[in-house]
Each structure stands twice: as structure tokens, then as C-alpha cells.
Amino acid sequence: MGKGLIAAVVLVALAQAAKAELLTEGQDWREIPFEVVDEKPLLAARIGEASGRVMFDTGTPEALFLNRDALELSGGQVVGKGFAASGQAVEVQVHPAPAVQIGGLPFATDPVLVSGNFGFTEPMFGADYLGFVGAPSVAGGAFVLDYGRGVLTVLRTDATGALAVPPPAEADVVARLSVAMVADEMPVAGAFIGSLPVVLDFDTGDSGTLYLQDATRARLEAEGLLTVTDAAGALTRVSFGGAGFVGLKVRLVQAGGPLDKRPWPGSDALRLGAGFLADHPTLWNAPAGSLTILRPTAAFLAPR
């Protein structure tokens, strides 16, 4: 939900962004349990005096984006207005940062944090949904979401991406991807749907979305590569990183249409998110510019 929800919000005159990481000083790794709601990983959090949950959403370009409808925040200053992907109006404010804990440990932030009026998410995520933990919280190292154990493991790396713990065994690697990573965007690579090349990106806060121009959609359906049911689709054959994947389920969005809220709308693209990650644990390594798809039984995923 993060990128689809927040990317549509117009930020104006935002002077500061939170700089914080989930891995604290002196830790080579850290395990944070998460709860799955609507396929999304929610981490336990305490913000000010409120206890609740935050979504781990790599599609959010802020380290922390608060839901002020669930919090008592002081000194709100409006810095932007826009709309959620689902149509709700969102007003963005900045506030003096309250004390924050994520997964039971302090989460250091800049003096100012941003918030949105995300109360409309309550039916899905509950009244204790406190906001989003975004990409900057893991930008300095690596992480892997293990839906089998319900654990987010954050890992220290050096500047080249070398892990501070032993890397996954080759026998446990399903696919490797070199990805392009730029500020405020998700890791981007390429994939094939059958023989059709498409842009591929990844977002933990999205269940999985396929953006298609009308002609491309018609071609994929005619070739039996895409089966459509209402606004959902299933892909019979996708390949990337040296491996093939079948039966991937995605939400369908018309590229360039009213629901295409990407900064670069109009192009065909496949966004893999929580639906894919739940079945395919993936090691994200920002300094190395790589994603490694692992077997669910990989020894690398065992408790440390």
C-alpha cells in the first residue's frame, strides 16, 4: 500500500526527512517479528504514548511516515496536499518528533517527522495502525523478510555490500538480480513475461501490481500468458534473475490510466510485492545493488 498510497501525495516545501535505521550501533544483525495483515508486514511500534503497529514498506521514501489520525502529535505544519491511490484526500504535515520505538528498541529520528491523515486505513489495519517505516530505515545494509517465521532480519554490510554474517549457500539461491537503486525509488530490474520484456520493481508495501497498456494486455491474454478475473490477473510464465516463476498473482492497472500513480506513468511494468515475497524470501542488499531470491528452506533463514 505504501507506494501506491503515498506516491500520490504532493509534498511541498518539506525541509527535513527522518534519518533512521532499524539496525542499531553495534549490531551485525537484528530480528524483528512481524504480523501479516492483508499480506503486509506490520512491526510492533511505540510512538509517543501510543502503542501499535507500523507497516514495513520499502515503497515509502521516508524513514518514518506517521498516521496522525491514530496519534497525538504536536505542532503540525501543513506542507502538502494530495490524494491516496484509492481517492481519499491526504494532507501532509510536519511535527516535532516524538520518542519512537520499533520492535521494542529506540528508533532514532531527526527532530522533525512527516504525517498524513491515514485514518481511512483503519478498517484494514486497525485503530492502532501508526504509519509506515520506509526504505531509508534499511538503506545502509541488507534485510530479508521471512514470512514462514514472521521475522524481518536486518543485516549489517560494508560499503560494498559484503555481509557481516555468512552469506546464503549457493544451493539455497533461486535467482540473483542486479538492481538499479536511486533515491526515493524502489529497486528496478528487468523481467520477461513469456518473451515480452518489462520493467520489474519490488515493494514490500504493495501486494503485487501489473501495469499494462491496452495493447500489451490484449497480447498477453491472447498468448495465454495472462488470465484476468475482474481487476486481478495471474501470470503463467515470468522469468528474471536466471529463474522462472509461474502463477504469479497481481492487481491489474491500466498503464497511464487514472489508477496509475507512478512518477513515470504510462509504461508497462511488473511490481512484485508482498504476494511474491510471502512465497519467495528475498535478501535485499542496497549497498551491493542486488536482490537474491532464496528457497524457503534456506539455512540462511534459520534463527541466529
Contacts in CASP RR format, 6 or more apart in sequence:
PFRMAT RR
TARGET T0000
AUTHOR 0000-0000-0000
METHOD contacts of the structure
MODEL  1
MGKGLIAAVVLVALAQAAKAELLTEGQDWREIPFEVVDEKPLLAARIGEA
SGRVMFDTGTPEALFLNRDALELSGGQVVGKGFAASGQAVEVQVHPAPAV
QIGGLPFATDPVLVSGNFGFTEPMFGADYLGFVGAPSVAGGAFVLDYGRG
VLTVLRTDATGALAVPPPAEADVVARLSVAMVADEMPVAGAFIGSLPVVL
DFDTGDSGTLYLQDATRARLEAEGLLTVTDAAGALTRVSFGGAGFVGLKV
RLVQAGGPLDKRPWPGSDALRLGAGFLADHPTLWNAPAGSLTILRPTAAF
LAPR
1 38 0 8 1.000
1 40 0 8 1.000
1 55 0 8 1.000
1 57 0 8 1.000
1 121 0 8 1.000
1 205 0 8 1.000
1 206 0 8 1.000
2 55 0 8 1.000
2 57 0 8 1.000
2 59 0 8 1.000
2 60 0 8 1.000
2 132 0 8 1.000
2 203 0 8 1.000
2 205 0 8 1.000
2 206 0 8 1.000
3 57 0 8 1.000
3 59 0 8 1.000
3 60 0 8 1.000
3 186 0 8 1.000
3 203 0 8 1.000
3 205 0 8 1.000
3 206 0 8 1.000
4 84 0 8 1.000
4 85 0 8 1.000
4 206 0 8 1.000
4 261 0 8 1.000
5 84 0 8 1.000
5 85 0 8 1.000
5 86 0 8 1.000
5 118 0 8 1.000
6 59 0 8 1.000
6 60 0 8 1.000
6 61 0 8 1.000
6 65 0 8 1.000
6 90 0 8 1.000
6 132 0 8 1.000
7 59 0 8 1.000
7 85 0 8 1.000
7 261 0 8 1.000
7 262 0 8 1.000
7 263 0 8 1.000
8 82 0 8 1.000
8 83 0 8 1.000
8 84 0 8 1.000
8 85 0 8 1.000
8 90 0 8 1.000
8 261 0 8 1.000
9 80 0 8 1.000
9 81 0 8 1.000
9 82 0 8 1.000
9 83 0 8 1.000
9 84 0 8 1.000
9 90 0 8 1.000
9 92 0 8 1.000
9 116 0 8 1.000
10 80 0 8 1.000
10 81 0 8 1.000
10 82 0 8 1.000
10 92 0 8 1.000
11 79 0 8 1.000
11 80 0 8 1.000
11 92 0 8 1.000
11 114 0 8 1.000
12 79 0 8 1.000
12 80 0 8 1.000
12 81 0 8 1.000
12 92 0 8 1.000
13 79 0 8 1.000
13 80 0 8 1.000
14 79 0 8 1.000
14 80 0 8 1.000
14 92 0 8 1.000
14 94 0 8 1.000
14 114 0 8 1.000
15 94 0 8 1.000
15 112 0 8 1.000
16 94 0 8 1.000
16 110 0 8 1.000
16 111 0 8 1.000
16 112 0 8 1.000
17 61 0 8 1.000
17 62 0 8 1.000
17 63 0 8 1.000
17 110 0 8 1.000
17 114 0 8 1.000
17 136 0 8 1.000
18 62 0 8 1.000
18 63 0 8 1.000
18 64 0 8 1.000
18 97 0 8 1.000
18 109 0 8 1.000
18 110 0 8 1.000
18 112 0 8 1.000
18 113 0 8 1.000
18 114 0 8 1.000
18 136 0 8 1.000
19 63 0 8 1.000
19 109 0 8 1.000
19 110 0 8 1.000
19 136 0 8 1.000
20 63 0 8 1.000
20 64 0 8 1.000
20 100 0 8 1.000
20 107 0 8 1.000
20 108 0 8 1.000
20 109 0 8 1.000
20 110 0 8 1.000
20 136 0 8 1.000
20 137 0 8 1.000
21 63 0 8 1.000
21 136 0 8 1.000
21 137 0 8 1.000
21 138 0 8 1.000
21 139 0 8 1.000
21 140 0 8 1.000
21 154 0 8 1.000
22 30 0 8 1.000
22 32 0 8 1.000
22 102 0 8 1.000
22 107 0 8 1.000
22 133 0 8 1.000
22 137 0 8 1.000
22 138 0 8 1.000
22 143 0 8 1.000
22 152 0 8 1.000
22 154 0 8 1.000
23 29 0 8 1.000
23 30 0 8 1.000
23 138 0 8 1.000
23 140 0 8 1.000
23 141 0 8 1.000
23 154 0 8 1.000
23 155 0 8 1.000
23 156 0 8 1.000
24 30 0 8 1.000
24 105 0 8 1.000
24 106 0 8 1.000
27 156 0 8 1.000
28 155 0 8 1.000
28 156 0 8 1.000
28 164 0 8 1.000
28 165 0 8 1.000
29 153 0 8 1.000
29 154 0 8 1.000
29 155 0 8 1.000
29 156 0 8 1.000
29 164 0 8 1.000
29 165 0 8 1.000
29 304 0 8 1.000
30 105 0 8 1.000
30 153 0 8 1.000
30 154 0 8 1.000
31 151 0 8 1.000
31 152 0 8 1.000
31 153 0 8 1.000
31 303 0 8 1.000
31 304 0 8 1.000
32 43 0 8 1.000
32 102 0 8 1.000
32 103 0 8 1.000
32 151 0 8 1.000
32 152 0 8 1.000
32 153 0 8 1.000
32 154 0 8 1.000
33 43 0 8 1.000
33 44 0 8 1.000
33 103 0 8 1.000
33 150 0 8 1.000
33 151 0 8 1.000
33 152 0 8 1.000
34 41 0 8 1.000
34 42 0 8 1.000
34 43 0 8 1.000
34 56 0 8 1.000
34 145 0 8 1.000
34 150 0 8 1.000
34 151 0 8 1.000
34 152 0 8 1.000
35 41 0 8 1.000
35 42 0 8 1.000
35 44 0 8 1.000
35 53 0 8 1.000
36 42 0 8 1.000
36 147 0 8 1.000
36 150 0 8 1.000
36 278 0 8 1.000
37 53 0 8 1.000
37 124 0 8 1.000
37 125 0 8 1.000
38 124 0 8 1.000
38 125 0 8 1.000
38 207 0 8 1.000
39 207 0 8 1.000
39 274 0 8 1.000
39 275 0 8 1.000
39 278 0 8 1.000
40 55 0 8 1.000
40 56 0 8 1.000
40 57 0 8 1.000
40 125 0 8 1.000
40 204 0 8 1.000
40 205 0 8 1.000
40 207 0 8 1.000
40 274 0 8 1.000
41 55 0 8 1.000
41 56 0 8 1.000
41 145 0 8 1.000
41 147 0 8 1.000
41 150 0 8 1.000
41 152 0 8 1.000
41 204 0 8 1.000
41 274 0 8 1.000
42 53 0 8 1.000
42 54 0 8 1.000
42 55 0 8 1.000
42 56 0 8 1.000
42 125 0 8 1.000
42 129 0 8 1.000
43 53 0 8 1.000
43 54 0 8 1.000
43 55 0 8 1.000
43 56 0 8 1.000
43 102 0 8 1.000
43 103 0 8 1.000
43 133 0 8 1.000
43 152 0 8 1.000
44 51 0 8 1.000
44 52 0 8 1.000
44 53 0 8 1.000
44 102 0 8 1.000
44 103 0 8 1.000
44 104 0 8 1.000
45 51 0 8 1.000
45 52 0 8 1.000
45 53 0 8 1.000
45 54 0 8 1.000
45 100 0 8 1.000
45 101 0 8 1.000
45 102 0 8 1.000
45 103 0 8 1.000
45 130 0 8 1.000
45 133 0 8 1.000
46 52 0 8 1.000
46 99 0 8 1.000
46 100 0 8 1.000
46 101 0 8 1.000
46 104 0 8 1.000
47 66 0 8 1.000
47 71 0 8 1.000
47 98 0 8 1.000
47 99 0 8 1.000
47 100 0 8 1.000
47 101 0 8 1.000
47 130 0 8 1.000
48 71 0 8 1.000
48 72 0 8 1.000
48 98 0 8 1.000
48 99 0 8 1.000
48 100 0 8 1.000
49 72 0 8 1.000
50 70 0 8 1.000
50 71 0 8 1.000
50 72 0 8 1.000
50 128 0 8 1.000
50 130 0 8 1.000
51 128 0 8 1.000
52 70 0 8 1.000
52 128 0 8 1.000
52 129 0 8 1.000
52 130 0 8 1.000
53 125 0 8 1.000
53 128 0 8 1.000
53 129 0 8 1.000
53 130 0 8 1.000
54 64 0 8 1.000
54 102 0 8 1.000
54 129 0 8 1.000
54 130 0 8 1.000
54 131 0 8 1.000
54 132 0 8 1.000
54 133 0 8 1.000
55 125 0 8 1.000
55 129 0 8 1.000
55 131 0 8 1.000
55 132 0 8 1.000
55 133 0 8 1.000
55 205 0 8 1.000
56 133 0 8 1.000
56 134 0 8 1.000
56 145 0 8 1.000
56 152 0 8 1.000
56 204 0 8 1.000
56 205 0 8 1.000
57 132 0 8 1.000
57 133 0 8 1.000
57 134 0 8 1.000
57 203 0 8 1.000
57 204 0 8 1.000
57 205 0 8 1.000
58 134 0 8 1.000
58 135 0 8 1.000
58 138 0 8 1.000
58 186 0 8 1.000
58 202 0 8 1.000
58 203 0 8 1.000
58 204 0 8 1.000
58 205 0 8 1.000
58 284 0 8 1.000
59 134 0 8 1.000
59 135 0 8 1.000
59 186 0 8 1.000
59 203 0 8 1.000
59 204 0 8 1.000
59 205 0 8 1.000
59 206 0 8 1.000
60 132 0 8 1.000
60 133 0 8 1.000
60 134 0 8 1.000
60 135 0 8 1.000
60 205 0 8 1.000
61 134 0 8 1.000
61 135 0 8 1.000
61 136 0 8 1.000
61 183 0 8 1.000
61 184 0 8 1.000
61 185 0 8 1.000
62 114 0 8 1.000
62 132 0 8 1.000
62 134 0 8 1.000
62 136 0 8 1.000
63 109 0 8 1.000
63 133 0 8 1.000
63 134 0 8 1.000
63 136 0 8 1.000
63 137 0 8 1.000
64 100 0 8 1.000
64 107 0 8 1.000
64 109 0 8 1.000
64 113 0 8 1.000
64 114 0 8 1.000
64 131 0 8 1.000
64 132 0 8 1.000
64 133 0 8 1.000
64 134 0 8 1.000
64 137 0 8 1.000
65 114 0 8 1.000
65 115 0 8 1.000
65 116 0 8 1.000
65 131 0 8 1.000
65 132 0 8 1.000
65 134 0 8 1.000
66 73 0 8 1.000
66 95 0 8 1.000
66 113 0 8 1.000
66 114 0 8 1.000
66 115 0 8 1.000
66 116 0 8 1.000
66 130 0 8 1.000
66 131 0 8 1.000
67 115 0 8 1.000
67 116 0 8 1.000
67 117 0 8 1.000
67 118 0 8 1.000
67 119 0 8 1.000
67 121 0 8 1.000
67 129 0 8 1.000
67 130 0 8 1.000
67 131 0 8 1.000
68 93 0 8 1.000
68 95 0 8 1.000
68 115 0 8 1.000
68 116 0 8 1.000
68 117 0 8 1.000
68 118 0 8 1.000
69 116 0 8 1.000
69 117 0 8 1.000
69 118 0 8 1.000
69 119 0 8 1.000
69 122 0 8 1.000
70 118 0 8 1.000
70 119 0 8 1.000
70 122 0 8 1.000
70 127 0 8 1.000
70 128 0 8 1.000
70 129 0 8 1.000
70 130 0 8 1.000
70 131 0 8 1.000
71 98 0 8 1.000
71 115 0 8 1.000
71 130 0 8 1.000
73 93 0 8 1.000
73 95 0 8 1.000
73 98 0 8 1.000
73 115 0 8 1.000
74 95 0 8 1.000
74 96 0 8 1.000
75 95 0 8 1.000
75 96 0 8 1.000
76 93 0 8 1.000
76 94 0 8 1.000
76 95 0 8 1.000
76 115 0 8 1.000
77 93 0 8 1.000
77 94 0 8 1.000
77 95 0 8 1.000
78 91 0 8 1.000
78 92 0 8 1.000
78 93 0 8 1.000
79 92 0 8 1.000
79 93 0 8 1.000
79 94 0 8 1.000
79 114 0 8 1.000
80 91 0 8 1.000
80 92 0 8 1.000
81 89 0 8 1.000
81 90 0 8 1.000
81 91 0 8 1.000
81 92 0 8 1.000
82 89 0 8 1.000
82 90 0 8 1.000
82 91 0 8 1.000
82 92 0 8 1.000
83 89 0 8 1.000
83 90 0 8 1.000
84 90 0 8 1.000
84 120 0 8 1.000
85 259 0 8 1.000
85 261 0 8 1.000
86 120 0 8 1.000
88 120 0 8 1.000
90 116 0 8 1.000
90 117 0 8 1.000
90 118 0 8 1.000
91 116 0 8 1.000
91 117 0 8 1.000
92 114 0 8 1.000
92 115 0 8 1.000
92 116 0 8 1.000
93 114 0 8 1.000
93 115 0 8 1.000
93 116 0 8 1.000
94 112 0 8 1.000
94 113 0 8 1.000
94 114 0 8 1.000
94 115 0 8 1.000
95 112 0 8 1.000
95 113 0 8 1.000
95 114 0 8 1.000
95 115 0 8 1.000
96 111 0 8 1.000
96 112 0 8 1.000
97 109 0 8 1.000
97 110 0 8 1.000
97 111 0 8 1.000
97 112 0 8 1.000
97 113 0 8 1.000
98 113 0 8 1.000
99 106 0 8 1.000
100 106 0 8 1.000
100 107 0 8 1.000
100 109 0 8 1.000
101 107 0 8 1.000
102 133 0 8 1.000
102 137 0 8 1.000
107 137 0 8 1.000
118 129 0 8 1.000
118 131 0 8 1.000
119 129 0 8 1.000
121 129 0 8 1.000
122 129 0 8 1.000
135 186 0 8 1.000
138 154 0 8 1.000
138 284 0 8 1.000
138 286 0 8 1.000
139 286 0 8 1.000
140 157 0 8 1.000
140 286 0 8 1.000
140 287 0 8 1.000
141 154 0 8 1.000
141 155 0 8 1.000
141 156 0 8 1.000
141 157 0 8 1.000
141 161 0 8 1.000
141 285 0 8 1.000
141 286 0 8 1.000
141 287 0 8 1.000
142 154 0 8 1.000
142 155 0 8 1.000
142 156 0 8 1.000
142 157 0 8 1.000
142 161 0 8 1.000
142 163 0 8 1.000
142 283 0 8 1.000
142 284 0 8 1.000
142 285 0 8 1.000
142 286 0 8 1.000
142 287 0 8 1.000
142 288 0 8 1.000
143 152 0 8 1.000
143 153 0 8 1.000
143 154 0 8 1.000
143 155 0 8 1.000
143 283 0 8 1.000
143 284 0 8 1.000
144 152 0 8 1.000
144 153 0 8 1.000
144 155 0 8 1.000
144 281 0 8 1.000
144 282 0 8 1.000
144 283 0 8 1.000
144 284 0 8 1.000
144 294 0 8 1.000
144 300 0 8 1.000
144 301 0 8 1.000
145 152 0 8 1.000
145 204 0 8 1.000
145 277 0 8 1.000
145 281 0 8 1.000
145 282 0 8 1.000
146 152 0 8 1.000
146 153 0 8 1.000
146 281 0 8 1.000
146 301 0 8 1.000
147 277 0 8 1.000
147 278 0 8 1.000
147 279 0 8 1.000
147 281 0 8 1.000
148 281 0 8 1.000
148 296 0 8 1.000
149 301 0 8 1.000
149 303 0 8 1.000
151 303 0 8 1.000
153 301 0 8 1.000
153 304 0 8 1.000
155 163 0 8 1.000
155 164 0 8 1.000
155 165 0 8 1.000
156 163 0 8 1.000
156 164 0 8 1.000
157 163 0 8 1.000
157 164 0 8 1.000
157 285 0 8 1.000
157 287 0 8 1.000
157 288 0 8 1.000
158 164 0 8 1.000
158 287 0 8 1.000
159 287 0 8 1.000
160 287 0 8 1.000
160 288 0 8 1.000
161 285 0 8 1.000
161 287 0 8 1.000
161 288 0 8 1.000
161 289 0 8 1.000
162 288 0 8 1.000
163 285 0 8 1.000
165 304 0 8 1.000
166 300 0 8 1.000
167 300 0 8 1.000
168 283 0 8 1.000
168 292 0 8 1.000
168 294 0 8 1.000
168 298 0 8 1.000
168 299 0 8 1.000
168 300 0 8 1.000
169 298 0 8 1.000
169 299 0 8 1.000
169 300 0 8 1.000
172 294 0 8 1.000
172 295 0 8 1.000
172 297 0 8 1.000
172 298 0 8 1.000
172 299 0 8 1.000
172 300 0 8 1.000
173 292 0 8 1.000
173 293 0 8 1.000
173 294 0 8 1.000
173 295 0 8 1.000
174 243 0 8 1.000
174 280 0 8 1.000
174 293 0 8 1.000
174 294 0 8 1.000
174 295 0 8 1.000
175 240 0 8 1.000
175 241 0 8 1.000
175 242 0 8 1.000
175 243 0 8 1.000
175 244 0 8 1.000
175 292 0 8 1.000
175 293 0 8 1.000
176 241 0 8 1.000
176 242 0 8 1.000
176 290 0 8 1.000
176 291 0 8 1.000
176 292 0 8 1.000
176 293 0 8 1.000
177 187 0 8 1.000
177 189 0 8 1.000
177 190 0 8 1.000
177 240 0 8 1.000
177 241 0 8 1.000
177 290 0 8 1.000
177 291 0 8 1.000
177 292 0 8 1.000
177 293 0 8 1.000
178 189 0 8 1.000
178 289 0 8 1.000
178 290 0 8 1.000
179 187 0 8 1.000
179 188 0 8 1.000
179 189 0 8 1.000
179 202 0 8 1.000
179 289 0 8 1.000
179 290 0 8 1.000
179 291 0 8 1.000
180 187 0 8 1.000
180 188 0 8 1.000
180 189 0 8 1.000
181 187 0 8 1.000
181 188 0 8 1.000
181 286 0 8 1.000
181 289 0 8 1.000
185 201 0 8 1.000
185 263 0 8 1.000
186 201 0 8 1.000
186 202 0 8 1.000
186 203 0 8 1.000
186 271 0 8 1.000
187 201 0 8 1.000
187 202 0 8 1.000
187 284 0 8 1.000
187 289 0 8 1.000
187 291 0 8 1.000
188 199 0 8 1.000
188 200 0 8 1.000
188 201 0 8 1.000
189 200 0 8 1.000
189 201 0 8 1.000
189 240 0 8 1.000
189 241 0 8 1.000
189 291 0 8 1.000
190 197 0 8 1.000
190 198 0 8 1.000
190 199 0 8 1.000
190 200 0 8 1.000
190 240 0 8 1.000
191 197 0 8 1.000
191 198 0 8 1.000
191 199 0 8 1.000
191 200 0 8 1.000
191 238 0 8 1.000
191 239 0 8 1.000
191 240 0 8 1.000
191 270 0 8 1.000
192 198 0 8 1.000
192 238 0 8 1.000
192 239 0 8 1.000
192 240 0 8 1.000
193 220 0 8 1.000
193 225 0 8 1.000
193 226 0 8 1.000
193 235 0 8 1.000
193 237 0 8 1.000
193 238 0 8 1.000
193 270 0 8 1.000
194 223 0 8 1.000
194 225 0 8 1.000
194 237 0 8 1.000
194 238 0 8 1.000
194 239 0 8 1.000
196 216 0 8 1.000
196 219 0 8 1.000
196 220 0 8 1.000
196 225 0 8 1.000
196 268 0 8 1.000
198 268 0 8 1.000
198 269 0 8 1.000
198 270 0 8 1.000
199 267 0 8 1.000
199 268 0 8 1.000
199 269 0 8 1.000
199 270 0 8 1.000
200 240 0 8 1.000
200 269 0 8 1.000
200 270 0 8 1.000
200 271 0 8 1.000
200 272 0 8 1.000
201 269 0 8 1.000
201 270 0 8 1.000
201 271 0 8 1.000
201 272 0 8 1.000
202 271 0 8 1.000
202 272 0 8 1.000
202 273 0 8 1.000
202 277 0 8 1.000
202 282 0 8 1.000
202 284 0 8 1.000
202 291 0 8 1.000
203 271 0 8 1.000
203 272 0 8 1.000
203 273 0 8 1.000
204 273 0 8 1.000
204 274 0 8 1.000
204 277 0 8 1.000
205 273 0 8 1.000
205 274 0 8 1.000
206 271 0 8 1.000
206 273 0 8 1.000
206 274 0 8 1.000
207 251 0 8 1.000
207 273 0 8 1.000
207 274 0 8 1.000
207 275 0 8 1.000
208 249 0 8 1.000
208 250 0 8 1.000
208 251 0 8 1.000
208 271 0 8 1.000
208 272 0 8 1.000
208 273 0 8 1.000
208 274 0 8 1.000
208 275 0 8 1.000
208 276 0 8 1.000
209 250 0 8 1.000
209 251 0 8 1.000
209 252 0 8 1.000
209 253 0 8 1.000
209 270 0 8 1.000
209 271 0 8 1.000
210 226 0 8 1.000
210 233 0 8 1.000
210 235 0 8 1.000
210 250 0 8 1.000
210 251 0 8 1.000
210 252 0 8 1.000
210 253 0 8 1.000
210 269 0 8 1.000
210 270 0 8 1.000
210 271 0 8 1.000
211 253 0 8 1.000
211 254 0 8 1.000
211 255 0 8 1.000
211 256 0 8 1.000
211 260 0 8 1.000
211 262 0 8 1.000
211 266 0 8 1.000
211 267 0 8 1.000
211 268 0 8 1.000
211 269 0 8 1.000
211 270 0 8 1.000
211 271 0 8 1.000
212 220 0 8 1.000
212 252 0 8 1.000
212 253 0 8 1.000
212 254 0 8 1.000
212 255 0 8 1.000
212 268 0 8 1.000
213 254 0 8 1.000
213 255 0 8 1.000
213 256 0 8 1.000
213 266 0 8 1.000
213 267 0 8 1.000
213 268 0 8 1.000
214 254 0 8 1.000
216 255 0 8 1.000
216 268 0 8 1.000
217 226 0 8 1.000
217 228 0 8 1.000
217 252 0 8 1.000
220 226 0 8 1.000
221 227 0 8 1.000
221 228 0 8 1.000
224 236 0 8 1.000
225 235 0 8 1.000
225 236 0 8 1.000
225 237 0 8 1.000
226 233 0 8 1.000
226 234 0 8 1.000
226 235 0 8 1.000
226 236 0 8 1.000
227 233 0 8 1.000
227 234 0 8 1.000
227 236 0 8 1.000
228 252 0 8 1.000
231 251 0 8 1.000
231 252 0 8 1.000
232 249 0 8 1.000
232 250 0 8 1.000
232 251 0 8 1.000
232 252 0 8 1.000
233 249 0 8 1.000
233 250 0 8 1.000
233 251 0 8 1.000
233 252 0 8 1.000
234 247 0 8 1.000
234 248 0 8 1.000
234 249 0 8 1.000
234 250 0 8 1.000
235 246 0 8 1.000
235 247 0 8 1.000
235 248 0 8 1.000
235 249 0 8 1.000
235 250 0 8 1.000
235 270 0 8 1.000
236 246 0 8 1.000
236 247 0 8 1.000
237 244 0 8 1.000
237 245 0 8 1.000
237 246 0 8 1.000
238 244 0 8 1.000
238 245 0 8 1.000
238 246 0 8 1.000
238 248 0 8 1.000
238 270 0 8 1.000
239 245 0 8 1.000
241 293 0 8 1.000
243 293 0 8 1.000
245 276 0 8 1.000
245 280 0 8 1.000
248 272 0 8 1.000
248 276 0 8 1.000
249 275 0 8 1.000
250 270 0 8 1.000
250 271 0 8 1.000
253 259 0 8 1.000
253 260 0 8 1.000
254 260 0 8 1.000
255 265 0 8 1.000
255 266 0 8 1.000
255 267 0 8 1.000
255 268 0 8 1.000
255 269 0 8 1.000
256 265 0 8 1.000
256 266 0 8 1.000
257 265 0 8 1.000
257 266 0 8 1.000
260 266 0 8 1.000
262 269 0 8 1.000
279 296 0 8 1.000
280 293 0 8 1.000
280 294 0 8 1.000
280 296 0 8 1.000
281 293 0 8 1.000
281 294 0 8 1.000
281 295 0 8 1.000
281 296 0 8 1.000
281 298 0 8 1.000
281 301 0 8 1.000
282 291 0 8 1.000
282 292 0 8 1.000
282 293 0 8 1.000
282 294 0 8 1.000
283 291 0 8 1.000
283 292 0 8 1.000
283 294 0 8 1.000
283 300 0 8 1.000
284 291 0 8 1.000
285 291 0 8 1.000
285 292 0 8 1.000
294 300 0 8 1.000
294 301 0 8 1.000
END
